[in-house]
Amino acid sequence: MRARLLWWLIPPLLLLQAAYGVVAYRKALASADLAYDRTLLASARNISERVSLTPAGVRVDAPYISLDTFEVGMNATMYYRVSGVHGEFVSGYRDLPPYDDSQPRTALYPALVSFYDAQYRGEPVRVAALHQPVMDATGAHGGMALIEVAETVGSRQALTRKILFEVLWGQLILTLAAVLVIWLFTRRALAPLDALRDAVAASQPGTTTPLPLHAAPREALPLVQALNGYMGRLDQALAAQRRFIADAAHQLRTPVTVLRTQAQLAARETDPAELRRIAQSLADSSARMAALADQLLSSARAAHGAAAPATPLDLTALARQVCLELMPAARARGIDLGLEAGGGQWVAGTELLHELLVNLVDNALRHAAQGGTVTVRTLAEDDACVLEVEDDGPGIPEAERDAVLEPFYRGKGAGPGGSGLGLTIVREIATAHGAALQLRDGAGGRGLRVRVAFSPAVGDGVPRG
């Protein structure tokens, strides 16, 4: 962030300073040129005061002393030429560059004067050409004499270099001062973020303690709050992971011990009939432990949310698929497994919804009466897509309905088998999908009816009725 701020502040500042320096330099040069041109005009006027018209023509007194005075003060060489009313040479340097009458007269002075650049004796010169009216002895206007004064530009160039140096030096100092101020400002402004970074870096691995809000800068407060929220969720996930590990260790310890005991008995047994009985017990224990491991993994997946992005799913089609999968288990117990479909009910979900429905139907088959019924139904109610699984078993007392949703809790009327994880998995998956889970009495107050209400899916890929 500091580098980005400096990058966005310093280069534009440098460009602005450079642009300002160019403008200031040009204005200073214009002022210097104006001052030197005024000196040239003063020299030309000084000469014009000594110009007179005689019967023999235009005459001029030699102004060498005046020109020497200007040269000493300006550190430049000056030349002049006076031309008569008909352009004839009167005095001065005959070989001065001829007057270019195409040059516009300057509007800065009331005098009829033009300024232009030329070359004389291999040097660049600046020329002021002044048209001076001359009068004869009677006071009549006799015409216009031309006074040209040329000055070498060495002094101007020296002044130009001095101005350039002063402008650049001043701009450099100002720029360095501005860069220093910007750097100090960004360092000062970002100091709270540095402290926040140090606080995060000093945290021990696995620490989820929230960052102090009072020490955070106001601009970073939303970020700190978001980080604290993330660490809160991370703490919950880590707690769930620790709880899962502890629960898995506790629940798997007994089946593993039983398997080891049965294996030891089988190793010592010599009676074939008893050996077959022990082998069958081993197979049953292994199956129960495999089912428990599957449910533990399902519980862990459900607790950490869906693994894939949600997509529109047909709830009725999913219910039909699960009923077909569990039909052999229902027939083995003589249970009538039926589906009441209320049309296509589309919800936003993942593959975990299949696991939710399998756990609900399997739980219902386990607790339904021998030769009883289990009904799976889908229906639409107001703004919800509802899934219900109902059995005619002993049901769950209302006082235990919250407790049975906790891991490994088994109700007082629960039969043999099962791990106490089925409804926990259902609750976790329903929560991950934003669905509402309710445990109700079955028809006629008998059995259990589990109701899961989903929000309808909205978006592309959902058929419209």
N, C-alpha and C positions, 0 to 999 in steps of 0.2 A: 504494500500500500504506500509506503514511504517512497519507494522508487517510482511508482506510478504518479504520485503527486508531484514529485520533483520533475518528472519527465513532462508532465502537462503544464507545469508552471514556468520552469526555467527556459526551455527553448522559445516559447512565445515571448517571454520577457526579453531574451536576447535579440529576437527579430524586431521587436518594438524599439528597443534601444538603438539598434542599428539603423532602423528607418528614421528615428528621431535625429540620430547623428548626421545622416545624409541631409535631412531637411535643414538642421541647424548650420551645417557646413555651407550649404548653398546660400542660405540667408547671409551668413557672415561674409562670403565671397561677394555677394551682391552689394553689401554695405561697403566693403573695401573698394570695389570697383567704383562705386558712387563717389567715395571720398577722393580717390585718385583722379577721377574724371573732373571733379570740381577743381582740383589743383591745376589740371591741364587748362580748363576754361579760365581760371584766374591768370595763368601765364599768357593765354591768348588775349585776354582783355588788357593785361598790362602792356602788351605790344600794341594793341589797337589804339591805346591812348596816345601813342607816339606816331601814329599814321596821319599824314596830312596830304592835301591835294594842292599842287603848285601848277603853274602854267606848263612846267616841264613834265608833269605827271605826278604819280603818287610817290611820296617820299616817307621814310621811316627813320627815326633815330635808333641807332644800334642799342638793343636792350640786353647786352651781354651780362652786365652786373646783375640785373633782375633774374636772368635765367640761371646764373651761377648760384644765386640765393636759393632758388627752388631745387637745384641739383643737390646742394649741400643738405638741405632739409629732407630730401626724399631719397637720397642715396641712389640716384638714377641719372642717366645721361639724357639731356633734352636737346632737341633740334627744332628749328623753326624755319618758315619760309613765308614771305609776304608777296602776294601777287596783286597786280594793279587791277583797275576796273575792267580792262580788256584781257586779263589773264596773263599779262606780261610779268616776268620775274622782276621783283623789286629788291628784295634783300633776303639773307639767310642762306639756307642750303638748297642749291638749285636742283640737286638730284634726289630730293625727298620724293617718295612715291606720289604720283599725281592724285589730285583730289578726285574721289569717285562720287560724282553728283547723283548716283543712284542711292546713296546712303540716306536713310530718312533722318530728318532733323529731330532731335530729342524734344519731348514735350515737358521735360523737367525744368527747363530754364526759359526765361523770356527771350534770351539771345538766340540769334539765328546760328545755331551750332549743331554740328554732327560729329559723332564719335564712331571710329571704325578701327579695325586691326589691320596691320600691314607688316611687311618685311623691309628693313633698311640696314644696309651694310652687314647682311648675314644675321641680323638679330630681329626678333619680333618686337614691334613697337605698337603703341597705342597712340592714335592721332585724334586731335580735336581740330575741326575745321570751322572757323568762325567767319561769318560774312559781316563785314563792318562797313556801314555807310560812311562816305567821305564828303566833305564839303569844300567848296572853293573859297577864295578870299571874300567873295560877296555873300557867302552863306548859302549859296545855291547848292542843291544836291548834285554831286558829281558822279555818283555811281557807287558800286559795292566793291570794296577791296576784300581779298581773301587772306586770312591769317591762319596758317597751319602750324600747330605745335605738336611735335612727336616726342614720346617718352619711351625709353626702354622699359621692358616689363620685368626686369630682374627684381626690382623692389616689390612689385606686386606678387611675383612668384615666391619671394622670401616670406612675405606676409601670408600668402596662401598656405605655405608649409607650416608657418607658425600657427595659423588658425586650425589647420588640420590636426596638428599635434595636440593643441589645447583641447579641441573637441574630442578627439579619440581618447586622450588621457582622462579627461573628465568623465566621458562615457564609460571607460573601463573601470574607474573607481566606483562610479554609481552602480554599474552592473555587478561588480564584485560585492558591494555592500548589499544590493538587493538579493543576490544569491545567498549570501550569508544569512540575511534576515529570513528568507524563505526556508533555508535548511534548519535554522534554529526554531522557526515556527512549527514546521512539520515534526521536528523532534519533540518539541514541547507538547504539541497537540496529540501525538501518537504515543506519548509516554504511558497513559493508562492502558492502551492496548498491549504495550510491551510488558507491563506488570501483569496483565491478564494472561499473556502468553507464558510468562514465567510461572504463574500459578498453575496453569494447566500442565506445563512441562515438569513441575515439581511433584505432581500427583503420582502416587504409587500405582503400579499396575493393578488393575482390578478395582480401583477406587471409583466410586460413583457418587461421591459427596458433591452436592450442588455448589457451584461457584457463588461467592458472595455478591449480591446485587448492589450493595452500597458502594463497593469499590469499583464498579464498572462505570465507564463514561456513559453519559446519556445517549450518545449516538450509537454505542454498541450494546445498549441495554436489551433491545430485541434479540440480538444475537446470543447474548448470555442467557436470556430466558429460554430461547430455543435449545441451547446446549443443555441447560438444566432439565428441560423437558425430555430431551433425548437421553440424558443420563438416568432420569427417573424411569423411562421405559426400559433402558438397558438394565437397570437394577432389578426391575420386575422380571425381565427375561432371564437374568442370571439366577434370581431366586427360584424361578420356575425350573431352571435347569438343575439347580442344586436339589430342589425338592424331588424332581424326577429321578435323579441319580439315587437319592436316599430311598425313594419308594421302590424303584426297580431293584435295588439291592435287598430291600426288606422282602419284597414279594417273590423274588427269584430264589432267595436263600432256602425257603422251605421245599419247593419242588426239586431243587438240585439235591438237597439232603435226602429227600425221599428216593430219588433216582439212584443215588449212590448206595443207600441202604438196600434197595431192591437188587441192585447189581451185585452187592456183596452176598446177599442171600442166594442169588442165582449161582454164584461161583461156588458156594458150599453145598448146594442142593444136589442130591443124586436121584431123587424120585422124579421120573419123567412127568407125571401128572402135575406134581407141585411145581416143577420147573416151567411147564407150560403156563400155569396160573401166574407165576411170577413174571414170565415174559409178557403175558397179556397186561399185567399191572404196569410193567415198564412202558409198554406201548401207550396205555391210557395216560400215564403220568407225562410221557413225552409229548403227547398231543395237547394235554392241558397246558404244559409249560410253553409249547409253541404258540398256542392261542394267547396265553398271557403275554408272551414277548411281542406278538403282533399287536395286541391292544396297547402295550406300553409304547411301542413305536408310533402307533396311531395317535395316542394321547400327546406325545411329544410333537408330532407334526401339527396337530390341531392347535396346541398351545402356542405355536409359533406362527400361526396364520397360514394362509394359502401359499403354496410354493410357486404357483403360476398366476398370471394375470386373469382376472375374472372375465368370462365370456358368457353370452346369453345361452342358457340351458333350458330345455323343455322339461319341466318338473314331472309332468305326467309320463313322458317317455322314460325318464330315469326311474320312476316308481315301477313302471311295467318291467323294466330290465331287472331290477333287484328282485321283484316277485318271482320272475322266471328263474333267477339264480338260486333262490332259497326254496323253491318249490320242492326239490327232493327232500330237504330236511323237514319241511312241513308234512309231507306225505309219510315220512318215517314215523312221525308221532301221531298221524291221523288227524292233523289239524287242517281246517279249511282256511287256506290263505287266499283272500280275495282282494280285488282292486276296484275301487269306485273312482272313476276318472271323470272329472268335471271339465274336460277339454284341455287344450294345450295351455299350460301355465308357464310362462317364460320368466326366468329369474337370472340375475347376474351371479355366476358362481364358478367354482373350480372343481377339480376331480374329487375334492374332499366331500362334496355333497353326496357322492356315491357312498363314501364311507359312513357318513351320517345316517343315510337311509339303511344301510346294511346293519349298523349297530342297533337302530330302532327295531327293525323287523326281527333280527336275531334275538334281541332282548324279549320281544313280545312272544316269539315262539318258545323261548325257554320258560316263560311264566304262564303261558296259556294252559288251560286245563287240557288233559288228555282227551283227544277227539273234539276239542273246542274250536274256536274261530279266531282268526286274526285278520283285521281289515285295514288295508292301506287306501287312503283316499286323498285326492287333490281337488281343491275347489278355490273359487275366487270370492273374496269377501271385501267389499268396498275397494280400497286401494292396496290390497295385499293378496299375495298368492300363498295359500295355506296348504301345508302338508300335515296329515294326521295318520298316526298308527295306533290302532285300538285292539286290545285283547280282552278276553273274558276270564283272566286269571284272578289271583287274590287282590291285585291292585296294590297301591301304596298309600298308607294312611297320610292324611293331610299334614300331620305334624312332622313327618319324615321327608316330605317332598323336596325341601331345600337341602337336607343332609345327603340324600341319595345322589345329588349332583356333584358331591365332592369325591375326590379319588379314593377308591378302595372301600367306600362305605357300602355295606350290604344291609338292606332292611331286615327287620325281624322275621318277615315272612318269606325271605328269599330261600329258594331251594338250593340243592347241591350244584356245584359247578359255578362258573362265572368268576369274575375277578373284581367286580365293583368298579369297572372303568367304562362300561358301555355308555351310560348316561353322561358321564364326565366328558367323554369324547364328543358326544352330541352337543353338549353345552358349549364346548370350546369352538367347534366348527360353526355352530349357529352364531356365536359372538363374532367370530372372524368375518361372517357374511352379513352382519348387521341384522340378524333375524331375531325374533322374539320367541322364546321357548317357554311353554307352559305344560304342567302336568295336571290332568283333570281326571275325574271319574269316568269310567266307561258307561255304555248304555245301561240304563236301569240302575245306576249306582254300582255296577259290578265291573271289575277289571280296571285297566288303566288306559287313558287316552292321552297320547303325547301329541301336542300341537306345536308346529313350527310355522311362524308367519314371516314370509319374505316380502321385500319390496319388489314390485314388478320391474323387470329389466326394461330400460329405455335406450334405444340406439340402433345403429345399423345391424342388420343380421337378425332382427326380431320380426317374425311375420306379423303383419297387421291383419286383424280380423275384418 
